[in-house]
Amino acid sequence: MGDARVQARFEWVQIASADVDLSQIRYTAHGQFLYNLHIVLEHADSSCAVDSPFLRTTHEMIQGVCRKKGFLLSRAGIVANHLHLAIGCGIDDTRRALHCAF
């Protein structure tokens, strides 16, 4: 977004979790792994959404889904027509991560 006013509107919904380090090896009973996903989701109709209620709902939904699924949410970049997620998950979680109701 080129307009500084619009950019400022999105600053408060960005997620940057300083306590989540996706470079750390995680362990299970079956071994150790380092498995992370960068997911990009675009609005179905390529529309732009800049209203505060929609942004708040999106922000809360991302955190809730990651918490419920046990994903490590490192970053979420929310912009008008799409969002970027950097998450850590288990190897078996790949299919679930791609089929979540984000």
C-alpha positions as CSV (number, residue, x, y, z in Angstrom):
1,M,0.0,0.0,0.0
2,G,1.5,3.3,-1.0
3,D,-0.6,5.5,1.2
4,A,1.0,6.0,4.7
5,R,-2.5,6.2,6.3
6,V,-3.4,2.8,5.0
7,Q,-0.1,1.3,6.0
8,A,-0.6,2.7,9.5
9,R,-4.0,1.0,9.6
10,F,-2.3,-2.4,9.3
11,E,0.5,-2.0,11.8
12,W,-1.4,-3.1,14.8
13,V,-2.5,-6.4,13.3
14,Q,0.9,-7.7,12.4
15,I,2.2,-10.6,14.5
16,A,5.8,-11.0,15.4
17,S,6.4,-13.5,18.2
18,A,9.8,-12.9,19.7
19,D,9.5,-16.0,21.9
20,V,9.1,-18.3,18.8
21,D,12.4,-19.3,17.2
22,L,11.7,-21.5,14.2
23,S,15.5,-22.3,13.8
24,Q,15.3,-24.4,17.0
25,I,15.2,-28.2,16.5
26,R,12.1,-29.8,18.0
27,Y,11.9,-33.3,19.4
28,T,9.4,-36.1,19.4
29,A,9.5,-39.7,20.5
30,H,10.5,-40.6,16.9
31,G,13.4,-38.2,16.5
32,Q,14.3,-34.6,16.0
33,F,13.1,-32.3,13.3
34,L,13.1,-28.8,12.0
35,Y,9.9,-28.3,9.9
36,N,8.5,-24.9,9.1
37,L,6.0,-23.5,6.6
38,H,5.6,-20.2,4.9
39,I,1.9,-20.0,3.9
40,V,0.4,-17.3,1.7
41,L,-3.4,-17.0,1.6
42,E,-5.2,-14.7,-0.8
43,H,-8.8,-13.5,-0.6
44,A,-11.0,-15.7,-2.8
45,D,-12.2,-12.7,-4.9
46,S,-8.9,-10.8,-4.8
47,S,-10.6,-8.0,-2.9
48,C,-9.0,-5.7,-0.5
49,A,-10.2,-5.5,3.1
50,V,-9.0,-2.6,5.3
51,D,-11.8,-2.2,7.8
52,S,-10.8,-2.6,11.4
53,P,-13.4,-5.3,12.4
54,F,-12.3,-7.6,9.6
55,L,-8.6,-7.0,10.4
56,R,-9.3,-7.7,14.1
57,T,-11.2,-10.9,13.3
58,T,-8.4,-12.1,11.0
59,H,-5.7,-11.3,13.6
60,E,-7.6,-13.2,16.3
61,M,-8.5,-16.1,14.0
62,I,-4.9,-16.7,13.0
63,Q,-3.8,-16.8,16.7
64,G,-6.7,-19.1,17.7
65,V,-6.2,-21.6,14.9
66,C,-2.4,-21.8,15.5
67,R,-3.0,-22.2,19.3
68,K,-5.7,-24.9,18.7
69,K,-3.6,-26.9,16.2
70,G,-0.4,-26.5,18.2
71,F,1.5,-24.6,15.5
72,L,4.3,-22.3,16.5
73,L,3.3,-18.9,15.0
74,S,6.4,-16.9,14.4
75,R,5.1,-14.2,12.1
76,A,1.9,-13.1,10.4
77,G,1.9,-10.4,7.9
78,I,-1.6,-9.2,7.2
79,V,-2.1,-6.9,4.2
80,A,-5.2,-5.8,2.3
81,N,-5.7,-8.7,-0.1
82,H,-3.6,-11.5,1.4
83,L,-1.6,-12.7,4.4
84,H,1.7,-14.4,5.0
85,L,2.2,-16.9,7.9
86,A,5.5,-18.3,9.1
87,I,4.7,-21.3,11.3
88,G,6.5,-24.2,12.8
89,C,4.7,-27.5,12.8
90,G,5.3,-31.2,13.0
91,I,6.0,-33.2,9.8
92,D,2.6,-34.9,10.2
93,D,0.9,-31.5,10.4
94,T,1.7,-30.5,6.8
95,R,-1.7,-31.6,5.4
96,R,-3.6,-30.2,8.4
97,A,-1.8,-26.8,8.0
98,L,-2.8,-26.6,4.4
99,H,-6.4,-27.5,5.1
100,C,-7.0,-25.3,8.1
101,A,-9.9,-23.0,8.1
102,F,-7.8,-19.8,8.1
